[in-house]
Amino acid sequence: IYMQDELIDESEYLTIADGDESIKTFYFDETVKLGASKTYEVRFELIKGYPTGCDINNVKYNDLSLSEIASYDSDLTVRRRLNEILNYHDIIAQANPDSCTLSANLAISDAMKTGVSAMCQTNTQLTRPSIEAGLFQQHASQSAIRNHLFKTGSLHLFDEEGTSTLDIEDWPEDGVQDPCIAVDDENRIIYAIGGHDGNGSAVDRIQGYQFDDDTLTNGNILEHLREYTLDKARYGSECFYWYKDEDAESGNPHKLIVISGMEFTKNEFYKKSTWHQDIQMFEIPQEDSSSGGLLQPRTNPHKLVYNFIDAKPLLVEDVLYFFGGKTQASSKPFVTTLDLNNFGNTPPAPAGLELTKGKALPLIDQVNVNCTEAGQSEEIKKCYMVFAGQSYEDNKLVENGIETDYLQLFCNDNIPDLPSTGVVIGETARRLQDDIIPSFTEFDMKMLSKGKEMTRRRLAEGVPTPESDVFM
């Protein structure tokens, strides 16, 4: 079995006696695992060449000599093309979807694609602790820029293979640790908001680092931000960068959403009553701004629906969703929304759904799933995909609490293009059950059957199917 001329696996040798026309089974030492969305080639190769007096004309399939379908490479090596006559029932494979495979194939955003790829690599023993810390444990609400992950405490970048690509010392500056992170992906800027001083006290700093180009290999500290401070010292906040189109011509469109936080790190697992519980929007000072000083926030007068931190933000049409999170005691399954266009008037609200497992800072994406019935017009459903995340229990982080064998997928007819109309959970709502993948509902089995039918048609009739089509 080859992929692009690279040998993936080979069966045990099999000897066929002259005149033997019985069905043969090729045995492998162990199950051959093939990746999704990749093309493989199955070859039958003679190890010691043909026996005396035998050649390609003596080798037949369904009474057709292979010499009749032989083709030649540039080096005149004979290659037998069986695809035109091979009955696909003769080759049997079983697909066992796991959460890594499903997430990788459904992911749309670069952040999700890179996060899933890096977390599901098997050769990242050296970098995995840093990747997990950057994604799930450092209160970094946003932890990817373009197709790279990062971790602070010096600035470390990792590509989708989990390989370290860049280390920038002394950023964030002045020994600031575990700041909240917001990312301006368009302008390649990472913002570090708050954090702590290493001795347990929160800081009120805002810092920025901007990369020079899309290679993400060189950049500079945004020096003008050194002159500014937040409204209060904040550790453990949730942060998000938002570009407000309406202010692009008449004002400053670069906004920073900052939620909650605390004054001392000891209160993270002790007193949530001391957490700020506020919702603020700051304008991010630009390089041509006047002198520094205290950043004046626009305050949402309403309190949070739940007093938590480490929820993962997802922006959909100017409505900010927050998935999961944690209290001082444990990780939670909450999902809430905040309408940014009505920031000062609209309180945060429950989204109408909950995760099947409580997780802090899980990877989130809004994806499209093809739920088209055979013979019907195309039906693409919008779904929320939740992968990994950190578990907390009994007022502490759970060791080995980051699961990559578990996927949460929420599909509903009422997930709209404009989430401000609300998300309603009813009988049509679907989500994977509490068991690990694979776990199928009756609806899943129905769609799986449809997927098999479409696969049969593609093989038998050559019906093309776009790579984006996913059958669940």
N, C-alpha and C positions, 0 to 999 in steps of 0.2 A: 504494500500500500504506500503510495507516494503522494506528496503534496509539492507541486512545482519542482519535480525531480529530486526532492529530498525524501529519503526512505523514512517512513513513519514506523512501520512494523512489518515483519515477515512471518509467515507461518512455518511450521515444522516441514521438513522435506517430505515429499510424498513420491513413492515409486509406483509407476503404472506399467503393468506387464503388457506385452504385445497382445493385441486383440481384446484387452479388457475394456468393455464399454459400460461398466457399472457406474453409478453415481458416486462421486468422490467428495469427501469432506476434508477441507483444509483446516487443520487445528493450529491455533495460536497459543503461546504459553500463557497468556492472560488476555482479558478483554481488551480489544483495541478501542481506544477512546478518540473520537474525531470531533473537532471543534465545529461550532455552528458557523454558517455563512462562509464556508471555505470549500474549495473544490479539490477532490481527491481522485487519484487514478489507481485502479486495481489492475495489476499486471500479473500474468502467469508466466514465469520464467523457467526455462530449462537450465538446471544447474550444470549438467555435464554435457549438454548438447544432445543431438539426436542419436539414437542407437544406429548401429550399422544398417545401411539399406533403408533408412527412414528419413523423411524430410517433411517440410511443411505441408506437402500434398497429402500426407498420411494422417494429418491432424484435422479432425472434423468437429463441427458443432452443429447439432440439428441437421446432420447429413450434408452440411455445407463445408467444403474444404477451406481452411483458413487461407490458403494461397489465393483464393478468389477475392479475398478482402484485404490482402496484404498491401501495406504502403511502405515507403522507404524514407528514412531520414536522410539528411544531407551526407552523412557518412555511410549511406547504403545499408544501415542496420535495418533489418526487417521489423516492423511494428504491426501487430495484428489489431485492427480496429473492430472490436466486437459490438460497439454501441448500436450499430444499425440492426443487428440480428439478435442481440442478447435479450432474453426474456428476463425482465427485472425481478420476477418472482424467484429466480435462481439465486439471487444475492439477497440475503436477509440481514437487516440491521434493526436495532432497537434504539429508540431515542429516549433518553432519561434526562429531561430538562432539570437543571439545578438553578439556584437563584443567581449565581454568577452568569450563567449562559443567558437566562431570561433578561436580567438587568442590562447586560452588555448589548443585547440585540434590540431592546426597547428604548434605551437611553437616547435622548435628543441633545441635551445640553453638554457642552464640553466638560463642565464640572462633574456631571454624573458619569460620563464616559470615562474620564480620566480616573475618577475616584474608584469606580467599580473595577477598572482594569488593574490599577495598582494594588487594590486590596485582594484581588483574586489571583495574582501572580504567585507562583510557588517558589520562586527563586529570589525572594526579597527579604531573607532573614536578617540581613544587616540593616536595611533601611525601614523595615516594617514598623518597629517601635516608634520611629520618628514620624512616619506617615500616619499611624494611628493617633499619635498625640496631636498632630496638626489638624487632623480631620475631626476628632471627637472629644479631646480631653483638655484643650487649651482655651475653651470659651471663644473660639474663632468662628463667629457666625458664618462667615464666608471664608473658604479655605482653598480656593482654586482661582488662578488667573490664566485666562486662555486655556490651553491644554496642559497646564502644569499645576501640581499641588504645591503647597508650601507649609512650612512650620517656622514659627518665630522662636527667638532665643538664639540670636543671630538669625539671619534669614536663609532658610534652606529650601531649594526648589527640587521637585521630583517630577520626572516625566511619567507617562502612562504605563511604562514598564516597571515603575518603582525605582528607577535609577536616579541617584543624586546628580543633578546637573549644575548646581550653583550653590555656593556658600558665601554669604555676605556677613562679615563680622560686625558686631556693634550696632545692629539695628534690630529692634528698636533701640534708641539711644538711651544713655544714662542709666543702664541697668534695669530698664522697665521690663517686666516679665508678664506673660499671659495676658496681653491686651486683647480687647475685642477687635475683630477684623472686619473691615468693609472693603469692597473691591470695585473700582471703576475700571471695568474690563476694556472699554473702548479706548481709554487713554493710558491703559497699562499702569494704573496706580493702586498700590496697596495702602490702606489707611489703618493705623494702629490707634485705637481709642482706649484711653484709660489703661488699666492693668494694675500691677502692684510693684512695690519697690524692692521686693526680695525679703523684706522684714515684716510683711503682713499688712502694710498700710496701702490703700488704694492711691492712685495718682490721678491727676486731672489733665494729663497731657493728651494732645492729638498730634500724631506724627504721620508722615507720608513718605513713600518711596516710589519713584516713577522709573520704569524701564525705558530705555532709549528707543527700542524697536521691537518687532514681533519675535526676535530670536530670544528675548528675555535673558540676555547674557551680560548686559551692562546697564547701569542706571545711576540715579542720583537721589539723594535725600532732598525732600522739598523743604528748603531752609526757611521759607517764609512762614511755615506752620509752627516753627519753634516759638514764635511770638504770641501764640494763642493758647488759651486754656479752656477746658470745659466748664460747665456751670457748677460742677461738683466732682469730687474724686469718685471714680467708678471702677470697680473690679467685678467681673462676671456679667457685664451687660450683654445685651443682644444688639447687634449693629447691622445696618444695611445701607448701601449707597443707592440713591435714587436720582435719576436724571428727570427733572420735571419739564416736559416739553413746553408747557404754557409759559414758563419763565425764560425761555431761551432768548427771546428778543428784548424783553423789557427788564430782566433782572438776572439773578444768579440761579441757573437751573440745577446746580450741583448741591444735592441735599444729603444729609446724613441723619438716618433714623437711629435713635439710641433709646433702648428700653431697659429700665430697672438697673440692677447692679447693687453694689454694697460698698461700705467704707473700709471694712477690714476682711481679710481673707478667712479669718477664723469663723466668720458668720455663715460661710457657705454651707457647712454641715451642722450648724448650731441653731441660729435664730433667723428664720426667714422673716420674722416680724420687723427686723432691722433693715431689710432690703428696701430699696428706693421705691419700687412699684410704680414708677412714673413712665411717661411716654413723651419723648422730646424729638423735635426736628430742628437741626442746625443747618444753616447755610455754610458750605465749606469755603473758607477764604481762598481766593485765587491769588496768583503771584502779583497781580497789579492792584491788590487791595491796599487799603490804608494801613496804618500801623496796627499792631496786634492788640491783644487784650482778651477780655472775657467774651467767649462766644455766647451771644444772646439766643436762647432757644425759643421756638414756638411750641407751646405746651399743649398737649391734649389734656383737657381737664378731667378726663375719665380715668379710673384705675383699670388695671389689668383684669381680665376675666378670671384668670388664675394667677396666683403669686408664684411665678416660676422663672427660671433662667434656662439658658441652653436649648431653647427651641430653635429649629432650623427654619430660616425664612425662605420663601419662594414667592417671587413677584409674578403675578398674572394680571395683565391689563390694569396696572396701577392699584391693584388690591394685593396687599401683602399677607400671605398665609404663613402661619407658624405651626410647624409640625413637631410633636413631642415636646421634650423639655424635662426639667427636674425641679423638685423642691429640695429642701435641705435633707430630706430623708430618702427619696427614691426617684427614679425616672418615671415619667408619666406619659399617657397616651393622648394628651390633649391636642386638639387642632383648633386654632382660632384665626380670625381674619381682622385686618385693619385697612380701611379704605383711605388711601393716602390723599386722594383728591378732595376728600371731606375731612381732612385730618383734625381740624379744630372742633368739628361738630359731631362727628360720629364716634361712638365708643367702640372699642374692640368687641368682637362678638364670637360666640362659638360657631364653628363652621358646619356643624350638623353631622360630623363623623368623628370617630376616634380610631386610633391605631389599635391593631390587635395585640401589640406589645408596646409597652412604654419604653421609649428610647430618647436619649439626649443627643442632639445634633446629628440625626440620621441624614444620609444622602437622599435628596428629594429631586424628583423631576416630574413634569407634566408630560405624559406620553400619549401617543395615538395608537389604539389597538383596533385592528381590522376585525369586525364582528359580522362581516357580510355572510348572509345565508346563500347557499347554492341557488342560482337562478334569480336572485334578488338584486336590486340596485345596491351599490356600494354603501356600506354603513361603517363609518369610522367613529369610534367612541373615544372621548377624552378620559384619561385615567391619571390618577396620582400614584406614582411608584415610590416606595419607601424601602431603602436598603441599608442594612447595618445600623450603626448608631451605638452609643455607649449605654450600658445598664448601670444603675445605681440601686443599692439596697442597704437598709440599716445604717443610713447616714454615712455611706462611703461608696467609693467606686468599686464595682465588681470586677475582680480579676478575670481575664478571659471573657469579659462581658460584651465583646464586639463580635456579633454573629454574621458570618458571610454565607451561611447555609439557610438563610431565612429571608423571604421577600414578602412585602406587603403591597398589594395592588388593589386600588380602589377604582372601580369603573361604575359610572352611573349616567343614565340618560340626562340627568339634570346638572351635570358639571358643564357650565356654560363657557362661552368665549369671554363673557363679561361676568366675572364671579360676583359682582355686586348684586346680581339678581338672586344670589343665595344658592346653597348646595343642600338639596333635600335628600335624605336617606329614606328609601322606601323598599318595597319588595323587589324592585329592579336593581337595587344596589348589590354589588358583588365585591367580595374581598377574599383573599386566600385565608384558609382556616388556620388554626393554631399549630397544626402539625408542620414539620419541616417540608420543604419542597421534595418531591411533588405532592401536592394535595389538591384534589379536584372536586368541585361541586358538580351537581347534575348538569348545570349550564356548561361547565368546563368540558364535560364528557361529550355534550352535544356539539360544541364548537370543535373539539378534537376530531370528532367524526367528520365534520365538514372539512377540516383541514386535511384529513387523510384522503377524502374524495378529491379535493383540489390537487393534492400531490399525485394521486393516481392519474388524473387527467393530464398533469404536466408531463409525467413520464410517458404515458401512452399516446398522447396527442400533441405533445410539444406546446402546451398552452403556457405562455409566458406569465410570470407573476413577479411584480416588483419586489425588490429586496425588503422594502419597508412593510410589506404585508406580513402580519404576524397572526397566527391562528392559535387560540388558547383553548 
